[in-house]
């Protein structure tokens, strides 16, 4: 019997779209200081723009999931890429906080159309069941690969161009991702029971299920932690980290300022997460997903608590980046795989989209609260400890989740 391959054209093209889209998204924290300094804005103003971007991403995720299931995956991705590019182009002309905040709605919807909700659903349908968890991990890791070079690329480009020009360059990059679309074809893999059920029926059953509620609630802290770190960690490191030894290994690599170290930290998080996410996808096939998720949130909580309790030095920044990176998006293949396992593949994009909305509500809170508390107190300590608390909460709420699939979805 011929074994089905893991690496299919759908998986490879999906990885390309995710990698380019997330490279741009992960770079926004690098623009915090340049934009605030050019217009003399409080930190909270651009933080609010990024927070709105994350909220719009969450709201747009189930919408694009439904569009993909009704009109086709590729049309939804094209709409997302065009919206993403339009938001970046128009943002390059924005000169007030309100303009930036309004236009980040377009960027957020664009990320939704080219992000996890749509792409992972396509990959899930195109992959054999025995490889699905690992394939979802590989696709998620592609987003981290984008993060590896997104923030440093933005930092390098800002050395040659204005932030407005960099936004225009990034708009061209996301449109280039559309060249991968001809390979984004996946069958609608579903059981007879799934095909006979309407979206409304599946949604009602999911929302009445306590396990779906726990998945929804638990994903909040993931968004809070990731978005806060992506948006504020480069600035946090720039302002609070101890000096870099001019004779040390970082200086030898060209990292001579704490600003460059902040961009490197985001890159290292993405690099470590490539390994962490693929490992999580591999483990998800073999062990209980809910216990793996609880372990990941526990690890994040401990890493964040230890980091804030010790003086910040270049060494602690690097160690934290690597440890947090190993757990960064490891929740995504497990959470999306759990949703697919419990409720089927037919409406996975929409069901995961609603769960991802919780993630993005957390993202909004992490980014906005980070800027707000910074302007009020002059540092990020309180916001950091809130992240530690919500991480511990998520570790606990995953434990009661039922991992037995609904009898209605078993093959007839």
N, C-alpha and C positions, 0 to 999 in steps of 0.2 A: 504494500500500500504506500503510495507516494505521500511523503510528509509535506504539509503546506509550509511555505516560507514565512519567516517573520518579516523580512524586509521586502515590502511590496511597493509598487509605484505610488500607491496612495500614502503609505507611511512616509516615504522619502519626500514627496511633494508637500505633505502636511508639515513635516519637520522644517522645510524651507520657509513656508509661510509663517510658522510660529517663531522661528529663529529671527527673521527680519523684523517682524512685528514687535517682538519682545526686546530686541536690541534698542529700538527707538523708545519704547515705553520705559525701559530701565534707566534711560539716560536723563530723565526729567529732573532728578535730584541734583544733577550737575549744574542745571540752569538756575537753581535757587538763588545763589549769591550774585551772579552776573545780572540777572533781571532786576533783583531787588536793589542792587547798587546803581544801575542805570537810571531807574525811575525814583530812587530814594523811597522805596516802599517798605512798610513793616514786613517782617518775615511771614506774618499770617496771610498777607494778600496773595502771594504766589502759592503758598501752601493751600489756600482755599481753592485755587484753580486746579491744583493736582488732586485735591480731595474730591472736587466735583467731577473731574475726569474719572476717578475710581468709582464714584457713585453711578455715573452715566454708563460706565462699563458694566456694572452689575445689573442695572435696569435693562440695558440693551441685550444682555446675554440670553435670557429666555425669549426675548423678541426675535433675535436672530436665529435662535434654535427653532422657533416655530416657522420662521420664514424658510429656513433650510429644509424643514420637513414638508412644507407645503409647495414651495417653488423650486427646490433643488439646492444642493449644497453649494455648487459653484456660483450660482447667482447671488446667494447670500454672502459669499466671500468677496465677490466683485463689489457688491454694495458696501461691504465693510471697508475694503481697501480705498474706494473712492471717498467715502466719508472721512476716513483716517487722514488721507492726503489733504482734503479740503480743510479740515480742522487745523492741520499744521501750517498750510499756506496762509490761511486767514489769520492765524495766531501771530505770524511773523510781522503783521501790520498792526497788531494790537498795542495800544499805548496807555491803556488804563487797566486797573485791576478788574473792573467789571467786564471789559471786553475779553480779557484772558479767561476769566471764569466762565463766561458764556460760551466761548469757542471751545473750551475743554469738554463741553458736552459732545461736540462733534468728534473730538479725538477719542473720548471714552466709548462712544458708539462704534467708532471705527475699530478700536481694539476688540470690542465684543464680536464684531463680524469676522475678524481674522484671528480670533483667539481660541482658547481651550474649548468653549462650549460647542462650537461648530466643528472644529478640526477633530477633537477627540471622538465626537460622535461618528464622524466619517471613518476614522481609523478603527474604531470599535466594530463597526459593521463590516469593514473590509478584512478583518483579521480573524483567523480561526480561534475558537474558544480557548484552546490550549496555549495560545500565544497572546491572548488579548491583554492580560495584565502587564506583561513585559512590553508589548507594543505601546500601550498607553504610557508606560514609564519612559520609553525611548522618545515618544513625541513630546512629552512634558520636558524631558531633558533638553530637547532642542530649543525650547524657550530659554533655558538656562544658558545654552551655548550663545544665544543672542545677548544675554546679559553679560557674558564674559567680555565681549568686545564693544557693547553698546555705550556704557559709561566712559571707558577710556577713549573710544572714538570721538565722543562728544567733547571730551576734554582736549583732545588733540586738535579737533576742528576749531574749537573756540580760541586756540592759539593763533589761528590764521584768519578766521572769519568772525563776523558778528554773530550773536545768537540768532538773529533773524535769518541770516543766510544758512546757518546750520539747520534750522527748521525746514527751509526750502529743500535742502539736500535730503533730509530725512523723508520729505514727502515723495521725492523721486524714488527713494529706496523702497518704500512700501508699495508703490505702484509696480516696481520691478518684480515684486513677489507674485504678481498675477501671471507671470510666465510659467509658473508651476501648475496652474489650474487645469490644463488639458489632462493631467494625470489623476485629478481628484474625482475619480469615479468609484463609487462603492455600491454594492447591492443593498437593498432594504432587507436585512436579515432579521427575520422575526418568526416567532411561532404562530401557529394558526390562531391561538387565543389572542395574541398581541394584535394581529392584523384585523381581527373582528372588533376590537375595542377602539372607541374613539379617544381622542386626546383628553376630552373633558372627563371621561370615565377614569382614565389612568391618573389624571391629576387629582381627582376627588379621592381616589383610593390612597394615593400617596400622602395627601395632606391629612387624611384621617389616621395614618399610620404613625404611631409614636416614634418609630425608628427613623422615619424621614424627618420628623421634627428635630430629633436629636442630631442627625447629620447636619441639618440646616443651622441649628444653634451652634454646634461645635465648630463649624467652618468660619464663624465670625472672627475668632482670635487669629486664625491663619491670615486673614486679610489685614487685620489690625497690625500684626507684627511685620508682615512683609512690606506693606505700603509705607508704614512709618520709617522703616529702615531704608527702603529704596529712596524715599523723598528727603529724609533728614540726615541719614547717616553720613553722607559726604560732608555736609556742613558741620555736623557734630564733630567729626574727626578733624576737620580743618581748624575749628576753633578751640577744641579741648585737648587734643592729643599732645603729648610731649614731643620735643624737637627730635628730628631725624638726625642721626649721627652722620656727619658729612663724610666719614671714613668707613661707614658700614656698608653692608651688602645692598640695602635699599638704594643708597646714593649711587652705588656702582651700577645699579640697573636704571638710573635716571630718575628715581623717585626721591626728589630733594625737598619737596614741600609737603605739608600736611594736606593741602588741597589735592595734590596728585595721589597721596596715600588714600584719601577718601574715595577717589575714583577707582583706585586699585582694589579697595576693599569690596566694592560692589562687583567688580570683575571676579575676584576670588570667590565670593559667595556663589556666583553663577558657575564657576569652574568646579567647585566642590559639589554643587548640586547636580551636575551631570552624572557623577558617580552615585550620589545619594538617591536620585530619583529613579535611575535604572535599577539600582539595588532594591528600592521599595517596590517597583513593579515586579521584579523577580520574586521577592518574598511574598507579594500579594497572592501569587498563584499557589503558594505552599502553606501559608499560615493565615490565621484569622485577621482580616483587614481591620476590624475594630480595635483589636489589641495592638496591632502595629501602629495605628493612628494614635492611640493613647500613649504609646511609647515615644513617638515622634514629638508630641506636644510636651511630654515630660522632659525630654531632652532639650527642647527649645527653651523651656522655662528655666532649667538649671543653667544653661549657657548664658542666657540674658542676665540672670541674677548674679552669677559670678563676675560677668564683665563689668557691671555697674558698681560692684562692691570693691573693685581694685582700681588703683590709679591707671588712667589710660595712657598707654605707651604704644609705639609702633608695633611692638611684639604682641601686646594684648589685642590690638586691632586685627592683626593677621590671624592670631589663634581664634578669636571670636568669629571672624569672617569664614574661616575654614569649617569650624564646628557648626555654626548656624547654616552655612551653605549646604552641608551634608544633609540637613533636615529641611531645607528651604521649600522646595516644591514637592517633596516626597509625599505630601498629603494628597496631591492632585490625582495621580494614578490610582491610589487606594480609594479615595472618595468617589471618583468617577466610576471606578470598577465596582464599588459597592452599590452605587445607584443602578448600574447596568445589571448587576446580578439580582438585585431585589425586584426591579420593576421592568426589566427587559430592554431590548435595544431599539424598539420601534420609535419611542419618544425619548430616547436618552438625552438628546440635545436640549430639549425643553426642560426635562426633569432636572438634569444637571445644571441648566441655566438658572433655575429658581434657587437651587442650593448655592450656586455661585453668587447670587444676589446677596446672600448673607455674608459671604466672603467680602464682597465689595462694600457692604454697609460697615464692616469692620475696617476696610481700607479707608473709607471716607473719614471715620472717626480717628484712626491713627494719624493720617496726614493732617487733618484740620486741627486736631487737638495738639499735635506736635508744634505747629506754628503758633497756635493761640497761647499755649503754656510757655513757649519760648519768649514771646513778647511780654508776657506777664511776669515771668520769673527770671528770664535771662539764661535758662538752661533747659535741658530735656529730661532731667532726673525723674520728675513725677510721672511724665508720660511713659517713660521706660518701665517704671514699676507697675503701672496699670497694665502694660503689656505682659509683664510677668504674671500678674493675677489672672488675666483672661486666658493665658496659656495653660495655667494650672486647671482652670475651670473646664477647658476643652478636653484636657486629658481625662477628666472624671466623667463628662457627659457621654463620651463614646463607649464607655464600658457596658451600659444596658442595651445597646443596639442589638436587634435581632438580625441574624445573618441568614435566616432561612427564607428562601425565595417563596413568594406567594404561589399557592397551588394553582391559581388561575393561569399562571404564566408557564407552567410546565408544558412541554410539547404534547400535543394531543395524540 
